[in-house]
Amino acid sequence: RLAELPGTGGIVARLGGDEFALATDSLRSERAAVWLAEQALREIRKPIPWREKSLSISVSIGIGLSGQAGQ
């Protein structure tokens, strides 16, 4: 689900256990980063059908931004 988020153009990696990271250089503002986090939450919160049940996942998200062009 994370790898298919629109407009990321980045890399999704499993860091270990239940920790994942999405790294991208396509975001141009803090607002865009928040928007992407909201899209990730929306996708991850969708129930997952399994056998005759519906599984739900809860997550927490942190955002880290770096300066532009090495600033």
Contacts in CASP RR format, 6 or more apart in sequence:
PFRMAT RR
TARGET T0000
AUTHOR 0000-0000-0000
METHOD contacts of the structure
MODEL  1
RLAELPGTGGIVARLGGDEFALATDSLRSERAAVWLAEQALREIRKPIPW
REKSLSISVSIGIGLSGQAGQ
1 40 0 8 1.000
1 43 0 8 1.000
1 44 0 8 1.000
1 46 0 8 1.000
2 12 0 8 1.000
2 20 0 8 1.000
2 22 0 8 1.000
2 40 0 8 1.000
2 43 0 8 1.000
2 44 0 8 1.000
3 12 0 8 1.000
4 43 0 8 1.000
5 22 0 8 1.000
5 36 0 8 1.000
5 39 0 8 1.000
5 40 0 8 1.000
5 43 0 8 1.000
6 39 0 8 1.000
7 26 0 8 1.000
7 36 0 8 1.000
8 22 0 8 1.000
8 24 0 8 1.000
8 26 0 8 1.000
8 36 0 8 1.000
9 24 0 8 1.000
9 26 0 8 1.000
10 22 0 8 1.000
10 23 0 8 1.000
10 24 0 8 1.000
10 25 0 8 1.000
10 26 0 8 1.000
11 22 0 8 1.000
11 23 0 8 1.000
11 24 0 8 1.000
12 20 0 8 1.000
12 21 0 8 1.000
12 22 0 8 1.000
13 20 0 8 1.000
13 21 0 8 1.000
13 23 0 8 1.000
14 20 0 8 1.000
15 21 0 8 1.000
22 36 0 8 1.000
22 40 0 8 1.000
24 36 0 8 1.000
27 33 0 8 1.000
27 36 0 8 1.000
27 65 0 8 1.000
30 63 0 8 1.000
30 65 0 8 1.000
33 63 0 8 1.000
33 64 0 8 1.000
33 65 0 8 1.000
34 63 0 8 1.000
37 61 0 8 1.000
37 62 0 8 1.000
37 63 0 8 1.000
40 59 0 8 1.000
40 61 0 8 1.000
41 59 0 8 1.000
41 61 0 8 1.000
44 57 0 8 1.000
44 59 0 8 1.000
45 56 0 8 1.000
45 57 0 8 1.000
45 58 0 8 1.000
45 59 0 8 1.000
47 54 0 8 1.000
47 55 0 8 1.000
47 56 0 8 1.000
48 54 0 8 1.000
48 55 0 8 1.000
48 56 0 8 1.000
48 57 0 8 1.000
49 55 0 8 1.000
END
